[in-house]
């Protein structure tokens, strides 16, 4: 466990400044930008200043430039959804209304419901000439905070995250410590909390008070808890670990004590430790998730050294972070699902992707009804690579070319368990 650094304490005073979320602040308050420009008015230059008033963040000393827009409405166009190419009922995709020169160039988004039908969303997008921008949109689609990293082959980005009182961002560099950062709403950039870790990470996930990283190489995960201000590292006895699924006070993930032997593990704030949660030999847990009220996991028989995992079974239990309190209830048979497949859970709904069938499976935990959803076909025929978020209204997911959302009430009556 390592203590955090407060960037403000490293500066010679924290004077009034414009916060990264587009507010003028001397320690609190301020209005949020409520409208965004068209793509034609977005600042695309790589120099400081400009219409967006690009300003270097105070917590990043490395040579990889990382800036925020004092005027976020000029740093990125407003969020816009359009119908999917095949006009599937309830299916929408992001309108790529920003300068881009490739079919991909999007990291996995972050999604948070603000009210019925209204969602805050964060994306990281590539611009021409290898510039990256990270954007946090309010529930009306206006960019409320925009960051950009300038082209540099030694730099790595950080997947954005959302919280009720701020957002997660950061920057990584091959030769310097990583900076994973929580920026409070309405406060200046100098008030950001910086997680003290030297680790490089290809995958990050955050939710409200928690921030998790999977170290490059997959040997361990780290979880930072804003409540305690501590950083926790998974035990060395695990030879591998998947990026966790987070709820308000816990993180659930697959840990591997040996090759092809995944188990369900948990980190909880209450115990401040990593512990095995579910292990049911000879079966193996190949996915674990939760919405804070119910645990959901997939169990499959052992696999051969090569090839796919056999088809398994979906189990549920009332929510718990203690192995002794897990009440395993089989709910329905499932298709072949790879261990650690993209999945999400929220508001009593679980979604998981099967590469074997190229379908997403959505299960309502109250009655185990299931819906199937094919991956939309676009001009790039891009595969799915992330199931981001689900609740009782929408499913959000990402392919290699775009971010999509699907209304659940447009999927039909569903199928009861056999």
C-alpha positions in Angstrom: 0.0 0.0 0.0 1.3 3.4 -0.9 0.0 6.8 0.0 -1.3 9.2 -2.6 0.2 12.5 -3.8 -1.8 15.6 -3.8 -0.7 17.6 -6.8 -1.7 20.9 -5.1 0.8 20.3 -2.3 3.6 20.1 -4.9 2.9 23.5 -6.3 3.8 26.9 -5.0 0.2 27.9 -4.1 -3.1 27.0 -5.8 -4.4 30.2 -7.2 -7.7 30.8 -8.9 -7.7 29.1 -12.4 -10.1 27.5 -14.9 -10.9 23.9 -13.9 -10.5 21.1 -16.5 -14.3 20.8 -16.5 -14.7 24.2 -17.9 -15.5 26.0 -14.7 -13.8 29.0 -13.1 -12.9 28.1 -9.6 -11.0 29.0 -6.5 -11.8 25.8 -4.7 -15.4 25.0 -5.6 -18.5 25.7 -7.6 -18.8 26.9 -11.1 -21.0 26.3 -14.1 -20.6 23.5 -16.7 -20.5 24.1 -20.4 -23.9 23.3 -21.9 -23.3 23.2 -25.6 -20.6 22.1 -28.0 -19.4 23.4 -31.4 -19.7 21.7 -34.7 -16.7 19.7 -35.8 -15.6 22.5 -38.1 -14.9 24.7 -35.0 -13.0 22.2 -33.0 -9.4 23.3 -32.3 -7.1 20.9 -34.1 -3.7 22.4 -33.8 -1.0 20.9 -31.6 0.3 24.1 -30.1 -0.8 25.6 -26.7 -3.6 28.1 -26.5 -6.0 28.4 -29.5 -9.8 28.7 -29.2 -9.9 25.9 -26.6 -7.2 27.6 -24.6 -5.1 24.4 -24.2 -3.2 24.5 -20.9 -0.6 22.0 -19.6 -1.9 20.1 -16.5 0.3 20.8 -13.4 0.6 17.2 -12.4 2.4 15.9 -15.5 6.1 16.8 -15.6 7.2 14.4 -18.3 8.0 15.2 -21.9 4.8 13.7 -23.2 2.6 16.8 -23.5 -0.8 16.5 -21.7 -3.1 19.5 -21.7 -6.7 20.4 -20.8 -9.1 22.8 -22.5 -10.1 25.8 -20.4 -12.9 26.1 -23.0 -14.0 22.5 -23.5 -16.7 23.5 -26.0 -13.9 24.2 -28.5 -12.0 21.1 -27.7 -14.5 18.6 -29.0 -17.9 18.6 -30.7 -21.1 17.7 -28.9 -21.9 14.1 -28.6 -24.3 12.9 -31.2 -26.0 9.5 -31.7 -27.2 8.2 -35.1 -29.0 5.1 -36.2 -27.0 2.0 -36.9 -26.2 1.2 -40.5 -28.7 -1.6 -40.8 -31.4 0.4 -38.9 -31.8 -2.4 -36.3 -34.5 -1.5 -33.8 -33.2 0.5 -30.8 -29.6 0.4 -32.1 -27.5 3.7 -32.3 -23.9 4.4 -32.9 -21.7 7.5 -32.2 -21.6 10.0 -35.0 -17.8 10.5 -35.5 -18.2 14.2 -35.9 -14.6 15.0 -35.0 -11.5 14.9 -37.3 -10.3 11.4 -37.7 -8.4 9.4 -40.3 -8.9 5.7 -39.4 -11.9 3.4 -38.8 -10.8 2.6 -35.2 -9.2 5.2 -32.9 -11.6 4.8 -29.9 -10.8 3.4 -26.5 -13.5 1.7 -24.4 -15.9 4.4 -23.1 -17.1 5.1 -19.6 -20.8 5.4 -19.0 -22.8 6.5 -16.0 -26.6 7.0 -15.7 -27.6 10.4 -14.3 -31.4 9.9 -14.6 -33.8 7.9 -16.6 -32.7 7.9 -20.3 -29.8 10.4 -19.5 -26.2 9.3 -19.4 -22.8 10.8 -18.8 -20.2 9.4 -21.2 -16.5 9.6 -21.6 -14.5 8.6 -24.6 -10.8 8.7 -25.7 -10.5 9.4 -29.5 -7.6 9.6 -31.9 -7.2 12.7 -34.1 -5.1 12.9 -37.2 -1.3 13.0 -36.7 -1.5 10.7 -33.7 -3.0 13.2 -31.3 -5.3 11.8 -28.7 -8.2 13.5 -26.9 -10.2 12.4 -23.9 -13.6 13.9 -23.5 -16.1 13.8 -20.7 -19.7 14.7 -21.8 -22.5 15.7 -19.6 -25.9 14.0 -19.8 -27.0 16.5 -22.5 -24.0 15.6 -24.7 -22.0 18.7 -24.1 -18.2 18.3 -23.5 -17.6 19.4 -19.9 -13.9 18.4 -19.8 -11.4 17.8 -22.6 -7.8 16.6 -22.5 -5.3 16.0 -25.2 -2.0 14.3 -25.5 0.5 15.4 -28.1 2.1 12.9 -30.5 4.9 10.9 -28.9 5.8 7.3 -29.4 6.9 7.0 -25.7 3.5 7.9 -24.3 0.5 5.7 -23.4 -3.0 6.9 -22.7 -5.4 6.2 -19.8 -8.9 5.0 -20.3 -11.4 7.6 -18.9 -13.6 7.0 -15.9 -16.6 8.7 -14.3 -17.6 9.4 -10.7 -20.4 11.4 -9.1 -18.0 14.2 -8.1 -15.4 14.2 -10.8 -13.6 12.0 -13.3 -10.5 9.8 -13.8 -7.8 10.5 -16.4 -4.0 10.4 -16.6 -1.0 9.8 -18.7 1.8 7.2 -19.0 5.3 7.3 -20.3 7.7 4.4 -20.8 10.6 6.0 -18.9 8.7 7.8 -16.1 6.2 6.9 -13.4 2.6 6.7 -14.6 0.1 9.3 -13.5 -3.4 8.0 -12.9 -5.5 11.0 -11.7 -8.8 11.8 -10.1 -10.0 15.4 -11.0 -12.8 16.7 -8.8 -15.6 18.6 -10.4 -15.5 22.4 -10.0 -11.9 22.5 -8.7 -8.7 23.7 -10.4 -6.4 21.2 -12.2 -3.9 21.7 -9.3 -6.4 19.9 -6.9 -6.2 16.6 -8.8 -5.3 13.5 -6.8 -2.5 11.5 -8.3 -2.1 7.8 -7.6 1.4 7.0 -6.7 2.5 3.9 -8.8 5.3 3.2 -11.2 3.3 0.6 -13.1 2.5 0.7 -16.8 -1.0 -0.5 -17.6 -2.7 -1.4 -20.9 -6.1 -1.8 -19.2 -7.8 0.4 -16.6 -11.3 0.5 -15.2 -12.8 2.9 -12.7 -16.1 3.5 -10.9 -16.8 6.3 -8.5 -14.4 5.7 -5.6 -12.3 2.9 -7.1 -9.7 2.8 -9.8 -8.2 -0.4 -11.1 -5.3 -1.2 -13.4 -4.1 -4.4 -15.0 -0.3 -4.2 -15.2 1.3 -4.6 -18.6 1.9 -8.3 -19.0 -1.2 -9.3 -16.9 0.7 -10.5 -13.9 -1.1 -8.4 -11.3 -3.8 -5.8 -10.7 -3.7 -2.7 -8.6 -6.8 -1.1 -7.0 -6.8 2.4 -5.6 -9.5 3.4 -3.1 -10.3 7.0 -2.7 -12.0 6.4 0.6 -8.9 5.1 2.3 -6.4 6.8 0.0 -4.6 3.5 -0.3 -3.3 1.4 -3.2 -3.7 -2.4 -3.0 -1.8 -5.0 -5.1 -3.1 -8.5 -5.9 -1.1 -11.3 -4.2 2.0 -12.7 -5.9 0.5 -16.2 -5.7 -1.6 -15.4 -8.7 0.1 -15.9 -12.0 -2.4 -13.8 -13.8 -5.5 -11.7 -13.3 -8.2 -10.0 -15.4 -9.1 -6.4 -15.1 -11.8 -6.2 -12.3 -15.4 -5.4 -12.5 -16.1 -2.7 -10.0 -19.1 -1.9 -7.7 -19.2 0.9 -5.1 -17.1 -1.0 -2.4 -15.6 -4.0 -4.1 -13.8 -5.3 -7.2 -14.5 -8.8 -8.7 -12.1 -10.4 -11.1 -10.7 -13.7 -12.4 -7.5 -14.8 -10.8 -5.3 -17.6 -12.1 -3.3 -19.7 -9.6 -2.3 -21.9 -12.5 -2.6 -22.0 -16.3 -6.2 -22.6 -17.5 -7.5 -22.6 -13.9 -9.4 -19.4 -13.4 -11.1 -18.6 -10.1 -13.4 -15.8 -8.9 -11.6 -13.3 -6.6 -12.7 -10.2 -4.8 -11.2 -7.1 -3.2 -13.4 -5.4 -0.7 -13.1 -2.2 1.2 -14.5 -3.8 4.3 -11.6 -6.2 4.5 -9.0 -4.3 2.6 -7.7 -7.4 1.1 -7.8 -9.7 -2.0 -9.5 -13.1 -1.3 -10.7 -16.0 -3.3 -14.5 -15.9 -3.6 -15.7 -18.8 -5.7 -13.9 -22.0 -6.7 -15.9 -25.2 -7.5 -13.7 -28.0 -8.8 -13.6 -29.6 -11.2 -15.4 -26.7 -12.8 -13.8 -23.3 -13.3 -15.2 -19.8 -13.0 -14.8 -18.1 -16.4 -16.6 -14.8 -15.6 -17.6 -12.9 -12.4 -19.6 -9.7 -12.2 -22.1 -7.9 -9.9 -24.4 -4.9 -9.7 -24.0 -4.5 -6.0 -27.2 -6.5 -5.3 -26.6 -9.8 -7.1 -23.5 -11.8 -7.9 -23.4 -13.4 -11.4 -20.8 -15.9 -12.6 -20.2 -18.5 -15.3 -18.9 -21.9 -14.5 -17.6 -24.3 -17.2 -16.0 -27.8 -17.1 -12.3 -28.0 -17.5 -10.9 -27.3 -21.0 -8.2 -29.0 -22.9 -4.8 -27.3 -23.1 -5.9 -25.9 -26.4 -9.2 -24.9 -27.8 -12.3 -23.2 -26.4 -13.9 -23.5 -23.0 -16.9 -25.9 -23.1 -20.4 -24.4 -22.7 -21.1 -23.6 -19.1 -23.8 -22.5 -16.7 -24.9 -19.1 -15.3 -25.1 -18.9 -11.5 -26.3 -16.2 -9.2 -26.1 -15.4 -5.5 -27.3 -12.6 -3.3 -24.5 -10.0 -3.1 -21.6 -10.8 -0.9 -17.9 -10.4 -0.7 -17.3 -13.4 1.6 -16.9 -16.9 0.2 -18.8 -18.4 3.1 -21.9 -16.4 2.3 -22.1 -17.3 -1.4 -25.3 -19.2 -2.2 -24.8 -20.7 -5.6 -28.0 -21.0 -7.7 -27.8 -22.3 -11.3 -30.0 -20.2 -13.5 -29.6 -21.3 -17.1 -27.2 -23.0 -19.6 -25.1 -20.7 -21.6 -23.2 -20.7 -24.9 -19.5 -21.2 -25.2 -17.9 -18.1 -23.5 -14.1 -17.5 -23.4 -12.7 -17.0 -19.9 -12.6 -13.2 -19.2 -15.0 -12.4 -22.1 -16.3 -8.8 -22.3 -19.2 -8.5 -19.9 -21.1 -5.9 -17.8 -23.8 -5.9 -15.1 -26.2 -3.3 -13.8 -29.8 -2.9 -12.6 -30.4 -6.7 -12.5 -29.2 -7.3 -16.1 -26.0 -9.2 -17.2 -24.5 -9.0 -20.6 -21.7 -11.1 -22.0 -20.2 -11.6 -25.4 -19.4 -15.0 -27.1 -16.8 -15.0 -29.8 -17.9 -18.5 -30.7 -21.4 -17.3 -31.8 -20.6 -13.6 -32.3 -23.6 -12.8 -30.2 -24.1 -10.8 -27.0 -26.3 -12.6 -24.4 -28.4 -10.5 -22.0 -29.9 -12.1 -19.0 -32.3 -10.6 -16.5 -31.4 -12.0 -13.2 -34.9 -11.8 -11.6 -36.3 -14.5 -13.9 -33.3 -15.7 -16.0 -34.9 -14.6 -19.2 -32.4 -14.2 -22.0 -32.0 -12.0 -25.1 -29.5 -12.4 -27.9 -28.0 -9.5 -29.8 -25.8 -9.7 -32.9 -22.9 -7.4 -33.3 -23.9 -4.6 -35.8 -22.3 -4.8 -39.2 -20.7 -1.6 -40.5 -18.5 -0.8 -43.5 -15.5 -2.2 -41.6 -17.1 -5.4 -40.3 -15.4 -4.7 -37.0 -15.5 -7.2 -34.2 -16.8 -6.5 -30.7 -14.1 -5.8 -28.1 -15.9 -4.4 -25.1 -19.2 -4.7 -23.3 -19.1 -1.4 -21.4 -22.3 -0.9 -19.4 -25.9 -2.2 -19.0 -28.9 -1.2 -16.9 -32.6 -1.8 -17.3 -32.8 0.7 -20.2 -29.6 0.5 -22.4 -26.7 -1.7 -23.2 -23.5 0.2 -24.3 -20.7 -1.6 -26.1 -17.8 -1.1 -28.4 -16.5 -2.7 -31.6 -13.2 -2.1 -33.3 -14.7 0.9 -35.2 -17.3 2.6 -33.0 -19.3 2.8 -29.7 -22.9 1.6 -29.8 -25.9 1.6 -27.5 -29.0 -0.6 -27.6 -32.4 -0.1 -26.1 -33.4 -3.2 -24.2 -37.1 -2.7 -24.8 -36.5 -3.1 -28.5 -35.2 -6.6 -28.2 -38.5 -8.4 -28.0 -40.0 -10.7 -25.2 -36.9 -12.7 -24.6 -36.5 -16.5 -23.9 -37.3 -18.2 -20.6 -34.8 -20.6 -19.1 -35.1 -24.1 -20.5 
